[in-house]
Amino acid sequence: MKPNMGTADRVIRVILATVMAILYFTDTVGGTLGLVLLVLAAVFLLTSFMRFCPLYAPFGISTCKTK
């Protein structure tokens, strides 16, 4: 898998994942919506650490700086 996420994209995803997790664990958002946010937060963290977003690939999107 060729990396297709730049630094800014990765940082934004980590921040969003943190906010989503905080909302879930402080019972601000609960139920089905809370679980969906928690799963989405996990996906955001996983993709940001892998530096690859599977949704970017079919569309040819890349936020990495080209060398």
C-alpha positions, 0 to 999 in steps of 0.5 A: 500500500502506497501512502496517500495521506499527508501530515495535515490529514493525519493530524486532523484524523487523530484529533477527530478520533480523540474528540469522538472517543472523549464524547463516547467515554464521557457519556455525552453521546451514547447508544447507537450513535456513540458506537458508530462514532467509536468505530469511526474513531478507530478507523480514523486512528488506524488509517492515520497510523498506516498513512493509507486511506482505502477511500482515497485509492479509487478516486486517485486522491493523495494528500502526500507531498510529491517528491 
